[in-house]
């Protein structure tokens, strides 16, 4: 809020900007803490379907969240208590309403598909910490981007994060590509993770010349910057249009996995 005296016109503009921002957020989905006509409509619909006992208030509180979770559980949706595209589509289907979330879903899909060069590489800049969510298992962990130009070279933040990541891979590291959602600085990005720690030695200082680096990498710079995380080296995360370091080319399999992650986000957020 701007300090000092303001004119009535300036105050009115501020209110309009706030309302516009709120409506933009609501268009992407409804969640606890929101209020307005969209929430009232949701509550009325939930009441009609027998999931909400309370009268509509226009405020998305605990009762509304619980009602949404009940509906999601009934119809096999992600039970997060948020009325995203898939949940609203289910409500519309049950009530015989026309589907009106396609454009929003498509917009969300494109939003998750952020190009690496000139886009995601700036959002997920070197030194940034992100939450990596694995779609197949529902597990998530913290990771820090420590290296990489063609894609993000990352390391789990702590040994606990490494344990979660290894669990995602069934207890054994491999190069298998997994569809993930990377959340950094409030931005959600569709990505493809390869789970093989490589090119580092945890017991040695970062960037010095070392031998016998992880994953069969020979002598070279120690690409292990995060210490005491129970991982030697780093792992790769690819985004839309990113490339491998070795070939300097776009990897088709990584790109297919990135789009798989975006498709999941389109249906579940």
C-alpha positions in Angstrom: 0.0 0.0 0.0 1.3 3.4 -0.9 2.2 5.7 2.0 0.9 9.2 2.4 -2.4 10.8 1.2 -4.0 9.4 -1.8 -6.8 10.6 -4.0 -10.1 8.9 -4.2 -9.4 8.0 -7.8 -6.1 6.3 -6.9 -7.8 4.3 -4.1 -10.5 3.2 -6.6 -7.9 2.0 -9.1 -6.3 0.0 -6.3 -9.5 -1.7 -5.4 -10.2 -2.5 -9.1 -6.7 -4.0 -9.5 -7.2 -6.1 -6.4 -10.6 -7.4 -7.7 -9.1 -8.2 -11.1 -6.3 -10.1 -9.5 -8.7 -12.0 -7.2 -10.9 -13.0 -10.2 -7.8 -14.2 -12.1 -6.8 -16.5 -9.2 -10.4 -17.8 -8.9 -10.4 -18.7 -12.6 -7.6 -21.2 -12.0 -9.5 -22.9 -9.2 -11.1 -22.3 -5.8 -9.4 -23.1 -2.4 -9.6 -22.4 1.3 -9.5 -18.7 2.2 -11.2 -17.5 -1.0 -14.5 -15.7 -1.1 -17.0 -14.4 -3.6 -19.7 -15.4 -6.0 -17.8 -18.3 -7.4 -17.5 -19.8 -3.9 -21.2 -19.3 -3.3 -22.0 -21.1 -6.6 -19.7 -24.0 -5.6 -21.4 -24.2 -2.1 -24.8 -24.3 -3.7 -23.8 -27.0 -6.0 -22.2 -29.1 -3.2 -25.4 -28.7 -1.2 -27.5 -29.9 -4.1 -25.3 -32.9 -4.4 -25.6 -33.7 -0.7 -21.9 -33.0 0.2 -22.5 -29.8 2.1 -25.0 -29.4 5.0 -24.3 -25.7 5.8 -25.8 -22.8 4.1 -23.8 -21.0 1.4 -21.7 -18.1 2.8 -19.5 -17.2 -0.1 -16.4 -18.0 2.0 -14.3 -21.1 1.3 -13.7 -22.4 4.8 -13.2 -25.8 6.5 -16.8 -27.0 5.8 -16.4 -26.3 2.1 -13.0 -27.9 2.0 -14.3 -31.1 3.7 -17.3 -31.2 1.4 -15.0 -31.0 -1.7 -12.8 -33.8 -0.3 -15.9 -36.0 0.2 -16.8 -35.5 -3.4 -13.3 -36.1 -4.6 -13.1 -39.3 -2.6 -16.4 -40.5 -4.0 -15.4 -40.0 -7.6 -11.7 -40.9 -7.5 -10.2 -37.5 -7.8 -7.2 -36.1 -6.0 -8.3 -35.4 -2.4 -6.7 -32.0 -1.9 -9.9 -30.1 -0.9 -9.4 -27.7 -3.8 -12.0 -27.1 -6.5 -9.8 -27.3 -9.5 -10.7 -28.0 -13.1 -11.2 -31.8 -12.6 -13.4 -31.3 -9.5 -15.5 -28.5 -11.1 -15.9 -30.6 -14.2 -17.2 -33.5 -12.1 -19.7 -31.2 -10.4 -20.9 -29.8 -13.7 -21.3 -33.4 -15.1 -23.3 -34.5 -12.1 -25.6 -31.4 -12.3 -25.9 -31.5 -16.1 -24.2 -28.2 -16.5 -22.3 -27.4 -19.7 -18.5 -27.8 -19.3 -16.9 -24.4 -19.1 -13.4 -25.1 -17.8 -11.7 -26.2 -21.1 -10.1 -22.8 -21.8 -8.8 -22.5 -18.3 -7.5 -26.1 -18.4 -5.7 -25.4 -21.7 -4.3 -22.2 -20.2 -3.0 -24.1 -17.2 -1.5 -26.7 -19.5 0.4 -24.1 -21.4 1.4 -22.4 -18.2 3.1 -25.5 -16.9 4.9 -26.0 -20.2 7.4 -23.2 -19.8 10.4 -23.2 -22.2 13.7 -23.9 -20.5 15.8 -21.4 -22.4 14.7 -17.8 -21.5 12.0 -19.0 -19.2 12.3 -21.9 -16.7 16.0 -21.5 -16.5 15.5 -18.1 -15.1 12.7 -19.1 -12.7 14.7 -22.1 -11.5 18.0 -20.2 -11.4 21.2 -21.6 -10.0 21.1 -21.6 -6.2 17.3 -21.8 -6.2 15.5 -24.4 -4.0 12.4 -26.1 -5.4 9.9 -28.7 -4.4 9.9 -31.7 -6.7 6.5 -33.6 -6.8 6.5 -37.1 -8.4 3.2 -37.6 -10.1 3.2 -41.4 -9.9 3.9 -41.8 -6.2 2.6 -38.5 -4.8 5.9 -38.1 -3.0 7.8 -34.8 -2.9 11.2 -33.5 -1.8 13.3 -30.4 -1.7 16.1 -29.9 -4.3 18.6 -27.2 -5.1 19.8 -26.3 -8.6 23.5 -26.2 -8.3 24.8 -26.6 -11.9 23.7 -27.0 -15.5 23.1 -24.9 -18.6 21.2 -27.1 -21.0 19.0 -28.4 -18.2 18.9 -28.2 -14.4 21.5 -30.1 -12.5 20.1 -30.6 -9.0 20.8 -32.1 -5.6 18.5 -33.0 -2.7 18.7 -30.5 0.0 19.1 -32.9 2.9 19.6 -36.6 3.5 15.9 -36.9 4.2 15.2 -35.5 0.8 17.6 -38.0 -0.7 15.8 -40.8 1.1 12.4 -39.6 -0.4 13.9 -39.4 -3.9 15.4 -42.9 -3.6 12.0 -44.2 -2.5 10.4 -42.7 -5.6 12.8 -44.8 -7.6 11.9 -47.9 -5.7 15.1 -47.9 -3.6 17.6 -48.1 -6.5 19.0 -45.2 -8.5 18.5 -45.3 -12.3 18.3 -43.0 -15.3 14.6 -43.6 -15.7 12.6 -40.5 -16.6 9.8 -39.6 -14.3 7.0 -37.0 -14.7 7.3 -34.4 -12.0 6.0 -30.9 -11.1 8.7 -28.5 -10.0 7.5 -25.6 -7.8 9.9 -22.8 -7.3 9.2 -19.2 -6.2 5.5 -19.9 -6.5 5.8 -21.0 -10.1 4.8 -24.6 -11.1 6.7 -26.2 -14.0 6.2 -29.5 -15.8 9.4 -31.4 -15.9 11.1 -34.8 -16.4 13.5 -36.1 -13.7 16.3 -38.6 -14.2 17.2 -40.3 -10.9 20.9 -41.2 -11.3 23.4 -39.3 -9.1 26.5 -38.7 -11.2 29.7 -36.7 -11.6 30.5 -36.1 -8.0 32.1 -37.2 -4.7 30.3 -36.0 -1.6 33.3 -36.4 0.6 35.4 -33.9 -1.5 35.1 -30.1 -1.8 32.9 -29.0 -4.7 34.5 -28.1 -8.1 38.0 -29.4 -7.4 39.5 -32.0 -9.7 38.7 -35.5 -8.4 38.8 -39.1 -9.6 36.2 -41.9 -9.6 33.1 -39.6 -9.7 29.7 -41.2 -9.2 27.9 -43.3 -11.9 31.1 -44.2 -13.5 32.2 -40.7 -14.4 36.0 -40.6 -14.4 38.4 -37.8 -13.5 36.9 -34.3 -13.6 35.4 -31.4 -11.7 33.6 -32.5 -8.5 30.0 -31.5 -9.3 28.7 -32.0 -5.8 27.9 -28.8 -4.1 25.4 -29.8 -1.4 27.1 -31.7 1.4 25.8 -34.1 4.0 22.8 -35.1 1.9 23.8 -38.7 1.4 24.2 -38.3 -2.3 27.4 -38.1 -4.4 26.9 -35.8 -7.4 23.7 -34.4 -8.9 20.7 -35.6 -10.9 19.0 -34.1 -14.0 15.7 -32.3 -14.4 14.6 -31.4 -17.9 12.0 -28.9 -19.0 10.3 -27.9 -22.2 13.0 -27.6 -24.9 15.9 -28.4 -22.7 18.9 -30.4 -24.0 21.3 -33.0 -22.7 24.8 -31.9 -21.9 26.5 -34.7 -23.8 24.8 -34.4 -27.1 23.6 -30.8 -26.9 20.3 -32.0 -28.4 16.7 -32.2 -27.2 15.9 -35.6 -25.8 12.6 -36.9 -27.2 11.9 -39.1 -24.2 12.5 -36.3 -21.7 10.2 -34.1 -23.7 7.4 -36.7 -23.8 7.7 -37.0 -20.0 7.5 -33.2 -19.6 4.3 -33.1 -21.6 2.9 -36.1 -19.6 3.5 -34.0 -16.4 1.7 -31.0 -18.0 -1.2 -33.2 -19.0 -1.5 -34.5 -15.4 -1.4 -30.9 -14.1 -4.2 -29.9 -16.6 -6.5 -32.6 -15.1 -5.6 -32.3 -11.5 -5.1 -28.5 -10.8 
